[in-house]
Amino acid sequence: MTLWNSTEDQIQTLVEHYGIQSISFRNAYWVEIDAEREGFMPDQTLMPDLIHPSKHGVKLLGDLVTRFLSDASAFTARHDHMHKTRSRPLPDALYIPVGLDEQSNTCNRGNALQDMKMHTVDWYWVDGKKPGFQTDVPGASLVLMVMLPKDQGVDKLSLGYLASYENMGWAQVECLGACGCPVLQIDANSTARASQEHFATFAVQRQATGDGCVLKISTLYRSSAINGGHKFKVSSVAWSGGSEDSELSDGHHGVDQKQASAKPEQLMSLGSD
């Protein structure tokens, strides 16, 4: 039962809060799932990661959508009138404290992330479904410029990176220029069989002068991956201000916060070319 508990329950909480229509795979096929009927076993309806639907699972989902639209069409045909849509104020955000939207928040990805590049050694840009700056070797160095707004306070930065279960390595993050932060070390290896964007959020201190906060991301000579890979992909950089809590956080991985600098042989210097 655990497999079918968490995700759909979380989604249902959201759709009920905002009054949105939803179709539940679990509820529609629960009799078959609970009876472990052929064609409804997890290894038949889901991919090996037990998250994404398999080809057979997609067909079952398609049948649900077709049935839903057919029922809606039949209902409309039986009721020869237009239903008035009643507008209502958007409810307060379910998980974000009221007033958080008044804080300054900016996220850079895609072209905006590419425009932040100052200097790279052994990093390259990857397009596609999961774009970002990527490297596959230790000792690679990526330097990004985050232009902080002059009229707004910034106390937190968030680095988006790819976490996956194959070939992933560690990276170290340093703040230079107009901002300071503890040295961070991030492990991009995931124990779940999924490749998803994760975020390392950390407190920053703005220096007295200057607006350019420099982020230096360097891959380390260590790996938690089974095959010992060193791949690391940076997918976004975000900053925010006005937060009461700027502590280091990461949704799924242990992000080490270090006060000491990395060993010289583990980092490429900022001016290496």
Phi, psi and chi 1 to 4 in degrees:
 res  aa     phi    psi   chi1   chi2   chi3   chi4
   1 MET       -  -28.0  179.9   63.8 -180.0      -
   2 THR   -57.5  -39.7  -56.5      -      -      -
   3 LEU   -56.3  -35.6  173.5   64.5      -      -
   4 TRP   -98.2    8.9  -58.6   98.4      -      -
   5 ASN   -86.4  -59.8  -88.1   -9.1      -      -
   6 SER   -69.8  -58.6   58.9      -      -      -
   7 THR   -62.4  -49.8  -56.7      -      -      -
   8 GLU   -64.8  -36.0  -76.0 -148.8    8.1      -
   9 ASP   -63.2  -41.2  -69.8  -21.0      -      -
  10 GLN   -65.6  -42.6  -66.3  171.0   18.9      -
  11 ILE   -64.8  -42.1  -66.4  173.3      -      -
  12 GLN   -63.1  -35.7 -168.1   61.4   28.1      -
  13 THR   -59.8  -41.3  -61.0      -      -      -
  14 LEU   -68.4  -47.4  -75.7  171.1      -      -
  15 VAL   -66.6  -34.2  -60.1      -      -      -
  16 GLU   -70.0  -37.1  -70.0  178.7    0.1      -
  17 HIS   -64.4  -40.6 -178.8   73.4      -      -
  18 TYR   -99.4   -0.1  -69.1  103.9      -      -
  19 GLY    68.4   44.6      -      -      -      -
  20 ILE  -106.3  142.6  -56.8  170.6      -      -
  21 GLN   -69.7  144.2  -68.2  -71.9  -24.5      -
  22 SER  -145.9  157.3   67.0      -      -      -
  23 ILE  -122.8  124.2  -57.8  173.4      -      -
  24 SER  -101.5  115.8  170.4      -      -      -
  25 PHE   -62.0  -45.1 -177.2   97.1      -      -
  26 ARG   -61.0  -48.8  177.1 -174.2   62.5 -173.8
  27 ASN   -67.6  -37.5  -66.0  -12.9      -      -
  28 ALA   -67.7  -36.1      -      -      -      -
  29 TYR  -113.8   21.0  -65.2  117.4      -      -
  30 TRP   -63.5  -37.8  179.8 -113.5      -      -
  31 VAL   -58.2  -45.9  172.7      -      -      -
  32 GLU   -69.2  -39.9  -67.7   83.9   -5.0      -
  33 ILE   -64.8  -47.1  -67.4  170.9      -      -
  34 ASP   -64.6  -33.0 -169.8   43.9      -      -
  35 ALA   -83.0   -2.0      -      -      -      -
  36 GLU    54.0   44.0  -61.8 -176.0  -12.9      -
  37 ARG   -71.8  147.5 -171.1  172.4  -59.5  173.1
  38 GLU   -56.9  132.1  179.6   66.4   21.6      -
  39 GLY    94.8   -6.7      -      -      -      -
  40 PHE  -126.6   12.8  -67.2   89.7      -      -
  41 MET   -74.3  150.4  -58.2  -69.3  -73.1      -
  42 PRO   -54.0  -39.4  -28.0   36.3      -      -
  43 ASP   -74.4   -6.2   60.3  -12.1      -      -
  44 GLN  -102.3  -31.0  -64.4  171.5  -36.9      -
  45 THR   -98.3  -14.6   58.3      -      -      -
  46 LEU  -125.3  156.4  -60.4  172.3      -      -
  47 MET   -71.0  170.5  -61.7  -71.4  -78.1      -
  48 PRO   -56.5  -23.5  -28.7   36.6      -      -
  49 ASP   -76.2   -5.6   60.7    8.4      -      -
  50 LEU    57.8   29.2  -63.2 -178.7      -      -
  51 ILE  -125.3  -54.8  -63.1  174.5      -      -
  52 HIS   -87.1  144.2  -61.0   92.1      -      -
  53 PRO   -70.2  145.6   25.3  -34.1      -      -
  54 SER   -78.4 -179.0   62.9      -      -      -
  55 LYS   -59.3  -41.7 -176.1  176.8 -179.8  179.2
  56 HIS   -67.6  -38.2  177.1   60.8      -      -
  57 GLY   -64.2  -38.0      -      -      -      -
  58 VAL   -62.8  -38.9  169.4      -      -      -
  59 LYS   -63.5  -42.7  179.4 -177.6 -178.9  -60.8
  60 LEU   -63.5  -40.6  -66.8  174.3      -      -
  61 LEU   -63.6  -42.0  -76.0  169.4      -      -
  62 GLY   -61.1  -38.8      -      -      -      -
  63 ASP   -62.0  -38.4  -69.7  -17.8      -      -
  64 LEU   -65.0  -44.9  -72.9 -179.2      -      -
  65 VAL   -64.0  -43.0  174.3      -      -      -
  66 THR   -61.2  -43.2  -58.7      -      -      -
  67 ARG   -64.7  -40.3 -172.1 -171.6  -46.6  166.6
  68 PHE   -63.1  -46.4  175.5   84.3      -      -
  69 LEU   -67.2  -36.5  -65.6  176.9      -      -
  70 SER   -64.6  -44.1  177.7      -      -      -
  71 ASP   -64.0  -39.9  -69.3  -14.0      -      -
  72 ALA   -64.9  -39.3      -      -      -      -
  73 SER   -65.3  -41.3  177.6      -      -      -
  74 ALA   -65.6  -39.2      -      -      -      -
  75 PHE   -62.4  -43.3  177.2   85.7      -      -
  76 THR   -63.4  -38.6  -56.9      -      -      -
  77 ALA   -66.2  -35.6      -      -      -      -
  78 ARG   -74.8  -26.4  -69.5 -165.5  -55.0  -91.5
  79 HIS  -113.0   94.6  -60.6   78.7      -      -
  80 ASP   -80.1   65.3 -170.8   18.9      -      -
  81 HIS  -160.3  164.7   60.1   82.8      -      -
  82 MET   -94.7  130.1  -65.7  -66.9  -68.0      -
  83 HIS   -85.1  126.9  -71.0  -87.8      -      -
  84 LYS   -76.0  135.0  -67.2 -176.5  178.8  179.4
  85 THR   -88.8  119.7  -58.7      -      -      -
  86 ARG   -87.6  122.5  -67.6 -177.5  -59.7  173.0
  87 SER   -83.4  143.6   61.5      -      -      -
  88 ARG  -142.9  151.7   63.2 -175.5  179.5   93.4
  89 PRO   -58.8  145.2  -20.1   31.4      -      -
  90 LEU   -66.0  127.9 -171.5   68.4      -      -
  91 PRO   -65.5  161.8   23.7  -33.3      -      -
  92 ASP   -60.0  151.0  -69.2  -24.2      -      -
  93 ALA   -57.0  141.4      -      -      -      -
  94 LEU   -76.2  -37.6 -169.0   58.1      -      -
  95 TYR  -115.8  -14.2  -62.0  115.0      -      -
  96 ILE  -101.6  129.6  -59.4  176.3      -      -
  97 PRO   -58.5  144.2  -22.4   32.5      -      -
  98 VAL   -59.8  133.6  176.1      -      -      -
  99 GLY    99.2  -12.2      -      -      -      -
 100 LEU   -65.0  -30.8 -176.0   62.9      -      -
 101 ASP   -67.7  -14.1   56.9  -16.9      -      -
 102 GLU   -82.6  -11.6  -61.7  177.1   -1.6      -
 103 GLN   -78.0  161.7  -59.3  173.7   12.2      -
 104 SER   -83.0  123.1   55.1      -      -      -
 105 ASN  -137.2  130.4  -64.7  -85.4      -      -
 106 THR  -140.7  134.2  -61.8      -      -      -
 107 CYS  -123.6  131.7 -179.3      -      -      -
 108 ASN  -114.4  122.4  -65.0  -79.4      -      -
 109 ARG  -146.8  170.7   60.3  174.7   68.9 -112.6
 110 GLY    61.7 -132.0      -      -      -      -
 111 ASN   -60.0  -37.6  -68.6  -23.1      -      -
 112 ALA   -63.2  -36.5      -      -      -      -
 113 LEU   -69.2  -40.3 -179.9   62.0      -      -
 114 GLN   -62.1  -35.5  -67.9 -172.6   71.2      -
 115 ASP   -67.6  -16.2  -68.9  -19.4      -      -
 116 MET   -83.2  -10.6  -63.1  172.4   65.1      -
 117 LYS   -66.3  129.1 -177.6 -173.9   73.0  173.3
 118 MET  -105.3  -38.9  -68.7 -179.0   63.4      -
 119 HIS  -163.7  139.7  166.8   80.1      -      -
 120 THR  -140.0  147.0   61.2      -      -      -
 121 VAL  -132.6  112.1  174.2      -      -      -
 122 ASP    67.8   24.3  -67.3  -29.3      -      -
 123 TRP  -111.1  151.8  -70.5   74.4      -      -
 124 TYR  -144.3  157.8   54.7   94.4      -      -
 125 TRP   -87.8  136.4 -179.2  -99.5      -      -
 126 VAL  -118.3  125.7  176.5      -      -      -
 127 ASP   -90.6 -171.2  -75.1  -47.6      -      -
 128 GLY   106.5 -158.1      -      -      -      -
 129 LYS   -69.0  -27.8  -65.4 -179.1  179.1  179.8
 130 LYS  -127.9   72.2  -60.9  174.6 -178.3  177.3
 131 PRO   -70.7  156.5   28.0  -35.3      -      -
 132 GLY   162.2  174.1      -      -      -      -
 133 PHE   -81.7  130.0  -73.4  108.0      -      -
 134 GLN  -131.5  147.9  178.5  175.0  -43.8      -
 135 THR  -137.7  156.9 -176.5      -      -      -
 136 ASP  -123.1    7.3  -54.7  -66.4      -      -
 137 VAL  -130.0  151.7  -63.0      -      -      -
 138 PRO   -74.6  156.9   28.4  -35.2      -      -
 139 GLY    82.0    4.1      -      -      -      -
 140 ALA   -78.4  150.9      -      -      -      -
 141 SER  -132.6  130.3  177.8      -      -      -
 142 LEU  -126.3  127.2  170.2   65.5      -      -
 143 VAL  -119.5  122.8 -178.8      -      -      -
 144 LEU  -119.2  144.9  -56.8  174.4      -      -
 145 MET  -106.3  120.4  171.5   66.6   77.2      -
 146 VAL  -105.4  111.3 -177.6      -      -      -
 147 MET   -82.8  110.1  -66.4  -55.2  -60.9      -
 148 LEU   -80.6  138.6  -56.0  177.4      -      -
 149 PRO   -67.0  140.7   25.5  -34.6      -      -
 150 LYS   -73.1  -29.4  -63.4 -179.9  179.9 -179.6
 151 ASP  -101.0    8.1   57.6  -16.3      -      -
 152 GLN  -133.8  142.7  -64.9  176.4  -24.7      -
 153 GLY   -78.8  140.5      -      -      -      -
 154 VAL  -125.9  123.4  173.8      -      -      -
 155 ASP  -125.5    2.9   60.4   15.0      -      -
 156 LYS  -148.7  136.8 -149.2  161.7   45.4  170.5
 157 LEU  -120.3  150.5  -73.9  177.2      -      -
 158 SER  -133.4  124.9 -178.3      -      -      -
 159 LEU  -103.7  118.3 -177.0   74.2      -      -
 160 GLY   -87.0  134.4      -      -      -      -
 161 TYR  -145.5  157.6   63.5   95.8      -      -
 162 LEU   -82.9  126.9  177.6   68.9      -      -
 163 ALA  -109.6  128.5      -      -      -      -
 164 SER  -147.7  175.8 -171.3      -      -      -
 165 TYR  -103.6    3.7   53.2   93.4      -      -
 166 GLU  -135.9  136.7  -70.6 -176.6  -34.5      -
 167 ASN    68.8    5.8  -53.5  -45.6      -      -
 168 MET   -84.2  149.1  -52.2  -53.3  -68.9      -
 169 GLY  -123.7 -162.9      -      -      -      -
 170 TRP  -108.0  151.4  -75.9   70.4      -      -
 171 ALA  -136.2  151.9      -      -      -      -
 172 GLN  -112.7  138.0  179.7  160.6  -75.5      -
 173 VAL  -118.2  130.4 -178.7      -      -      -
 174 GLU  -127.1  147.5  -59.5  171.8   83.3      -
 175 CYS  -106.0  127.9  -64.1      -      -      -
 176 LEU  -129.1 -178.3  -52.6  170.3      -      -
 177 GLY    70.9 -127.0      -      -      -      -
 178 ALA   -86.0   13.8      -      -      -      -
 179 CYS  -146.8  158.7   68.4      -      -      -
 180 GLY  -133.6  151.0      -      -      -      -
 181 CYS  -159.7  160.1   68.1      -      -      -
 182 PRO   -62.3  149.7  -20.1   31.8      -      -
 183 VAL   -68.9  130.3  176.0      -      -      -
 184 LEU  -111.2  145.9  -49.0  177.4      -      -
 185 GLN  -124.9  125.9  -67.4 -173.8   -6.3      -
 186 ILE  -117.9  129.7  -56.1  171.9      -      -
 187 ASP   -98.3  116.2 -177.8    9.1      -      -
 188 ALA   -89.7    2.5      -      -      -      -
 189 ASN   -78.5  133.5 -176.6   63.1      -      -
 190 SER  -113.9  139.0  174.0      -      -      -
 191 THR   -82.5  -15.9   55.0      -      -      -
 192 ALA   -86.5  146.9      -      -      -      -
 193 ARG   -83.0   70.7  -68.2 -169.5   62.7   80.8
 194 ALA  -152.8  150.0      -      -      -      -
 195 SER  -117.6  105.7  -62.5      -      -      -
 196 GLN  -138.1  157.6  -61.4  174.3  -34.4      -
 197 GLU   -77.5  128.0 -176.9 -180.0   27.7      -
 198 HIS  -117.3  167.9  -70.2 -161.2      -      -
 199 PHE  -132.3  132.8  -58.5   89.7      -      -
 200 ALA  -106.8  113.8      -      -      -      -
 201 THR  -109.0  133.1  -57.8      -      -      -
 202 PHE  -145.7  153.6   48.1   93.6      -      -
 203 ALA   -74.8  144.3      -      -      -      -
 204 VAL  -129.0  150.3  -65.9      -      -      -
 205 GLN  -116.7  122.9  -61.6   79.5   40.4      -
 206 ARG   -77.7  136.3 -172.1  165.4 -175.0  162.7
 207 GLN   -79.0  166.6  -54.3  -59.6  -31.9      -
 208 ALA   -64.6  -32.9      -      -      -      -
 209 THR  -126.5  152.7   59.5      -      -      -
 210 GLY    91.2  156.7      -      -      -      -
 211 ASP  -119.2   -9.2  -56.8  -46.7      -      -
 212 GLY   -93.3  109.2      -      -      -      -
 213 CYS   -92.3  119.7  178.3      -      -      -
 214 VAL   -98.4  125.2  177.7      -      -      -
 215 LEU  -105.9  125.6  -69.9 -176.3      -      -
 216 LYS  -112.7  118.9 -178.1 -179.5  179.9 -176.7
 217 ILE  -112.2  120.3  -58.0  100.5      -      -
 218 SER  -126.3  131.9  -50.8      -      -      -
 219 THR   -79.9  141.1   46.7      -      -      -
 220 LEU   -98.1  163.6  -57.7  179.1      -      -
 221 TYR   -88.0   55.6  -72.9   80.4      -      -
 222 ARG  -152.8  155.6   60.8 -173.7  -65.6 -165.9
 223 SER  -154.6  140.7  176.9      -      -      -
 224 SER   -99.6   -4.4  -59.1      -      -      -
 225 ALA   -70.0  148.1      -      -      -      -
 226 ILE   -59.1  -38.9  -63.9  176.9      -      -
 227 ASN   -90.0    4.1   58.8   -4.8      -      -
 228 GLY    72.0   27.6      -      -      -      -
 229 GLY   -72.1  167.2      -      -      -      -
 230 HIS  -130.6   21.9  -65.5  -77.5      -      -
 231 LYS   -67.9  139.5  175.7 -178.9  174.2 -179.7
 232 PHE  -149.2  134.5 -159.0   92.9      -      -
 233 LYS  -128.2  126.4  179.4 -174.4  -75.4 -172.9
 234 VAL   -97.1  122.1  173.8      -      -      -
 235 SER  -109.2  -20.2   52.0      -      -      -
 236 SER  -165.7  159.0   65.6      -      -      -
 237 VAL  -135.6  128.5  174.0      -      -      -
 238 ALA  -129.7  152.0      -      -      -      -
 239 TRP  -133.7  154.7   56.7 -101.3      -      -
 240 SER  -149.1  160.2   62.5      -      -      -
 241 GLY  -136.6  165.3      -      -      -      -
 242 GLY    81.2   10.2      -      -      -      -
 243 SER   -82.3  142.6  173.0      -      -      -
 244 GLU   -81.8  -20.6  -64.7 -179.9   -2.7      -
 245 ASP  -126.2  109.8 -176.7    5.0      -      -
 246 SER  -113.3   25.4  -53.4      -      -      -
 247 GLU   -68.8  153.8  -64.8  -60.8  -38.4      -
 248 LEU   -60.4  134.8  175.2   76.4      -      -
 249 SER  -149.6  154.6   65.3      -      -      -
 250 ASP  -155.5  132.9 -178.8  -88.6      -      -
 251 GLY   -64.9  -32.2      -      -      -      -
 252 HIS  -135.8  -13.7  -60.8  -88.6      -      -
 253 HIS  -121.9  154.4  -69.0   68.9      -      -
 254 GLY   -78.5  113.1      -      -      -      -
 255 VAL  -103.4  113.9  179.2      -      -      -
 256 ASP   -79.2  137.4  -65.7  -24.3      -      -
 257 GLN  -109.7  114.8 -178.1  169.7  -35.0      -
 258 LYS  -114.8  141.7  -52.7  -68.4 -174.6 -176.7
 259 GLN   -91.8  -27.3  -65.6  -63.8  -21.7      -
 260 ALA   -84.6  149.7      -      -      -      -
 261 SER   -74.9  158.5  -60.4      -      -      -
 262 ALA   -71.8  161.7      -      -      -      -
 263 LYS   -63.8  143.2  -64.7  179.7 -179.9  178.9
 264 PRO   -54.6  -38.5  -24.6   33.6      -      -
 265 GLU   -72.7   -9.7   66.5  -91.7   22.8      -
 266 GLN   -93.7   -8.9  -69.2 -177.6  -38.9      -
 267 LEU  -126.2  144.3  -63.0  175.7      -      -
 268 MET   -87.2  136.0  -59.6  -66.5  -70.8      -
 269 SER   -69.8  156.3   65.9      -      -      -
 270 LEU   -60.0  -34.8 -177.4   59.4      -      -
 271 GLY  -107.1   48.8      -      -      -      -
 272 SER   -83.7   -4.5   58.6      -      -      -
 273 ASP  -133.9      -   66.4   -3.7      -      -
